[in-house]
Amino acid sequence: MLRTICCALALAAAIFVHPAACFAQSDISAEITFWNSVKDSRNPAEIVAYLDKYPTGTFASLARIRLESLKPKPPAPPAEQWAAIGFAARGAWGAVWQKANRDEAEARALTLCVNNGGRDCKVSSTTKCGAMAFYTARLRRTRYWGAFTAEGATLGQAIDAASARCRNEGRSPSDCNIRASFCADGSHRD
């Protein structure tokens, strides 16, 4: 009997002396249960709720990483687009835009120029906007032709630059006209 009383007193003393250990165990279990319920969630509010309740909890670092991974990603920048114009001095030309790379744009523009009757076609390519100014003139019984390309950040700048090249470098500046203009992204069609 004395032995039973001693065991009961020892048990009671243990409970009163270390009550935090019992509560700590249940608090850890609650945190683990909460974390397990939100760790795979795609809802950031659920992860934030865990962090609000357990800001320094066992899984707080993982929760912050998970929350960061759930933030929307900025859209990828659009892929670079290329445009090119194939042109010949006597006026044949062909232009392309919205091509994935320079080689593709130049090859296609050159083919178009040749198919349009061009001989000795040259190619100009850009990732911006481009234009071609053309002139034809008769000076002292001789016919002259010329084509000049230029690029610019905008269609207007490309046209102005091609016109200026034609007027400055051509044999008949007053006969310069824009033959083609385009932007690599196709915005010239809007």
FIPA-321211 format. One record per residue (C-alpha): residue in one letter; x, y, z; residue number from 1. Coordinates in steps of 0.001 Angstrom, whole numbers, always signed. Example, Ala and Ser with C-alpha at 12.3 -4.5 7.8 and 13.67 -1.06 7.14 Angstrom:
FIPA-321211
{rec "a" {+12300 -4500 +7800} 1}
{rec "s" {+13670 -1060 +7140} 2}
This chain:
FIPA-321211
{rec "m" {+0 +0 +0} 1}
{rec "l" {+2799 +2366 +861} 2}
{rec "r" {+4346 +1552 -2426} 3}
{rec "t" {+1128 +2490 -4310} 4}
{rec "i" {+874 +5799 -2445} 5}
{rec "c" {+4510 +6626 -3255} 6}
{rec "c" {+3995 +5903 -6971} 7}
{rec "a" {+858 +8063 -7056} 8}
{rec "l" {+2669 +10948 -5321} 9}
{rec "a" {+5630 +10661 -7686} 10}
{rec "l" {+3308 +10757 -10708} 11}
{rec "a" {+1421 +13770 -9357} 12}
{rec "a" {+4678 +15583 -8640} 13}
{rec "a" {+5943 +14887 -12134} 14}
{rec "i" {+2806 +16336 -13702} 15}
{rec "f" {+2892 +19477 -11545} 16}
{rec "v" {+6645 +20005 -11855} 17}
{rec "h" {+6855 +19569 -15704} 18}
{rec "p" {+3491 +20627 -17149} 19}
{rec "a" {+5177 +22528 -20048} 20}
{rec "a" {+6597 +19312 -21458} 21}
{rec "c" {+3097 +17911 -21919} 22}
{rec "f" {+1825 +21105 -23544} 23}
{rec "a" {+4967 +21532 -25698} 24}
{rec "q" {+4487 +18082 -27149} 25}
{rec "s" {+894 +18857 -28132} 26}
{rec "d" {+1928 +22273 -29558} 27}
{rec "i" {+4556 +20600 -31801} 28}
{rec "s" {+1974 +18079 -32918} 29}
{rec "a" {-421 +20904 -33762} 30}
{rec "e" {+2278 +22725 -35743} 31}
{rec "i" {+3190 +19577 -37670} 32}
{rec "t" {-476 +18917 -38423} 33}
{rec "f" {-951 +22527 -39605} 34}
{rec "w" {+2198 +22392 -41776} 35}
{rec "n" {+1168 +19076 -43330} 36}
{rec "s" {-2207 +20581 -44221} 37}
{rec "v" {-704 +23593 -46090} 38}
{rec "k" {+2726 +22513 -47352} 39}
{rec "d" {+1451 +21408 -50790} 40}
{rec "s" {-1118 +24187 -51142} 41}
{rec "r" {-1150 +26423 -54205} 42}
{rec "n" {-2949 +29094 -52200} 43}
{rec "p" {-452 +31630 -50774} 44}
{rec "a" {-2978 +32678 -48100} 45}
{rec "e" {-2723 +29240 -46491} 46}
{rec "i" {+1071 +29474 -46259} 47}
{rec "v" {+761 +33000 -44822} 48}
{rec "a" {-1683 +31656 -42208} 49}
{rec "y" {+930 +29113 -41112} 50}
{rec "l" {+3589 +31844 -40882} 51}
{rec "d" {+1219 +34102 -38925} 52}
{rec "k" {+623 +31362 -36360} 53}
{rec "y" {+4213 +30033 -36296} 54}
{rec "p" {+6549 +32870 -37464} 55}
{rec "t" {+9574 +31092 -35970} 56}
{rec "g" {+8171 +27582 -36269} 57}
{rec "t" {+9999 +24479 -37297} 58}
{rec "f" {+8833 +24851 -40902} 59}
{rec "a" {+8932 +28682 -41163} 60}
{rec "s" {+11913 +28689 -43546} 61}
{rec "l" {+10272 +26116 -45783} 62}
{rec "a" {+7022 +28085 -45677} 63}
{rec "r" {+8803 +31248 -46860} 64}
{rec "i" {+10435 +29335 -49714} 65}
{rec "r" {+7078 +27821 -50674} 66}
{rec "l" {+5426 +31247 -50523} 67}
{rec "e" {+8118 +32704 -52797} 68}
{rec "s" {+7607 +29881 -55301} 69}
{rec "l" {+3886 +30672 -55444} 70}
{rec "k" {+4447 +34295 -56509} 71}
{rec "p" {+3446 +34876 -60133} 72}
{rec "k" {+6406 +34829 -62488} 73}
{rec "p" {+6854 +37833 -64785} 74}
{rec "p" {+6129 +36970 -68392} 75}
{rec "a" {+9142 +36036 -70457} 76}
{rec "p" {+10274 +38772 -72812} 77}
{rec "p" {+9145 +38200 -76361} 78}
{rec "a" {+11638 +36413 -78552} 79}
{rec "e" {+13694 +38668 -80776} 80}
{rec "q" {+12231 +38978 -84242} 81}
{rec "w" {+14081 +39752 -87430} 82}
{rec "a" {+13160 +41536 -90630} 83}
{rec "a" {+15132 +41803 -93845} 84}
{rec "i" {+14854 +43344 -97268} 85}
{rec "g" {+16520 +42028 -100367} 86}
{rec "f" {+16967 +44738 -102998} 87}
{rec "a" {+18610 +45423 -106315} 88}
{rec "a" {+19666 +48782 -107724} 89}
{rec "r" {+17096 +48596 -110535} 90}
{rec "g" {+14156 +48324 -108161} 91}
{rec "a" {+13469 +44636 -107509} 92}
{rec "w" {+12953 +43896 -103858} 93}
{rec "g" {+11396 +41559 -101312} 94}
{rec "a" {+10855 +42129 -97603} 95}
{rec "v" {+10050 +39788 -94736} 96}
{rec "w" {+9424 +40287 -91031} 97}
{rec "q" {+8611 +38323 -87895} 98}
{rec "k" {+11346 +35779 -88556} 99}
{rec "a" {+12995 +33870 -85709} 100}
{rec "n" {+16579 +34613 -86707} 101}
{rec "r" {+18720 +36717 -88986} 102}
{rec "d" {+19725 +33910 -91341} 103}
{rec "e" {+16117 +32917 -91994} 104}
{rec "a" {+15077 +36544 -92625} 105}
{rec "e" {+17973 +37258 -94975} 106}
{rec "a" {+17579 +34036 -96971} 107}
{rec "r" {+13859 +34608 -97485} 108}
{rec "a" {+14304 +38288 -98448} 109}
{rec "l" {+17031 +37392 -100930} 110}
{rec "t" {+14815 +34713 -102502} 111}
{rec "l" {+11955 +37197 -102849} 112}
{rec "c" {+14227 +39780 -104473} 113}
{rec "v" {+15548 +37265 -107006} 114}
{rec "n" {+12010 +35976 -107690} 115}
{rec "n" {+10960 +39568 -108392} 116}
{rec "g" {+13595 +39894 -111112} 117}
{rec "g" {+16506 +41207 -109104} 118}
{rec "r" {+20079 +40538 -110152} 119}
{rec "d" {+22907 +41102 -107708} 120}
{rec "c" {+20448 +41515 -104855} 121}
{rec "k" {+21820 +42804 -101580} 122}
{rec "v" {+20255 +42169 -98201} 123}
{rec "s" {+19765 +44422 -95205} 124}
{rec "s" {+18412 +43013 -91921} 125}
{rec "t" {+17275 +44465 -88619} 126}
{rec "t" {+15530 +43719 -85339} 127}
{rec "k" {+13984 +47197 -85459} 128}
{rec "c" {+12211 +48941 -88332} 129}
{rec "g" {+13642 +49336 -91820} 130}
{rec "a" {+12951 +51176 -95037} 131}
{rec "m" {+14245 +51296 -98600} 132}
{rec "a" {+14396 +54457 -100665} 133}
{rec "f" {+14732 +54088 -104430} 134}
{rec "y" {+15474 +56455 -107278} 135}
{rec "t" {+15761 +56255 -111021} 136}
{rec "a" {+17010 +59113 -113154} 137}
{rec "r" {+18313 +59838 -116628} 138}
{rec "l" {+21374 +62046 -116710} 139}
{rec "r" {+23133 +62802 -120024} 140}
{rec "r" {+21789 +59774 -121905} 141}
{rec "t" {+22535 +57417 -119041} 142}
{rec "r" {+19908 +55820 -116830} 143}
{rec "y" {+20786 +55545 -113124} 144}
{rec "w" {+19093 +53506 -110449} 145}
{rec "g" {+19767 +53299 -106789} 146}
{rec "a" {+18398 +51786 -103638} 147}
{rec "f" {+19309 +52716 -100093} 148}
{rec "t" {+18216 +51043 -96879} 149}
{rec "a" {+18264 +52246 -93307} 150}
{rec "e" {+16906 +51169 -89943} 151}
{rec "g" {+15377 +53051 -87049} 152}
{rec "a" {+13735 +52448 -83703} 153}
{rec "t" {+10400 +53460 -85243} 154}
{rec "l" {+8974 +53176 -88736} 155}
{rec "g" {+9104 +56953 -89159} 156}
{rec "q" {+12771 +57069 -88181} 157}
{rec "a" {+13604 +54272 -90621} 158}
{rec "i" {+11783 +56057 -93464} 159}
{rec "d" {+13506 +59363 -92660} 160}
{rec "a" {+16922 +57675 -92520} 161}
{rec "a" {+16443 +55834 -95839} 162}
{rec "s" {+15224 +59030 -97525} 163}
{rec "a" {+18215 +60959 -96165} 164}
{rec "r" {+20657 +58307 -97426} 165}
{rec "c" {+19072 +58377 -100865} 166}
{rec "r" {+19217 +62185 -101041} 167}
{rec "n" {+22809 +62330 -99746} 168}
{rec "e" {+24300 +59378 -101647} 169}
{rec "g" {+22147 +59059 -104774} 170}
{rec "r" {+22839 +60616 -108164} 171}
{rec "s" {+19397 +62194 -108340} 172}
{rec "p" {+18311 +63300 -104854} 173}
{rec "s" {+15053 +64851 -105999} 174}
{rec "d" {+13872 +61525 -107426} 175}
{rec "c" {+14121 +59564 -104156} 176}
{rec "n" {+10987 +57742 -103037} 177}
{rec "i" {+10294 +55187 -100339} 178}
{rec "r" {+9744 +51813 -101990} 179}
{rec "a" {+9281 +49673 -98856} 180}
{rec "s" {+9044 +50053 -95084} 181}
{rec "f" {+8563 +47463 -92362} 182}
{rec "c" {+9187 +46592 -88711} 183}
{rec "a" {+10645 +43313 -87500} 184}
{rec "d" {+7712 +42730 -85138} 185}
{rec "g" {+5110 +43349 -87866} 186}
{rec "s" {+3797 +46532 -86199} 187}
{rec "h" {+4008 +48434 -89497} 188}
{rec "r" {+797 +46632 -90551} 189}
{rec "d" {-1272 +48085 -87670} 190}
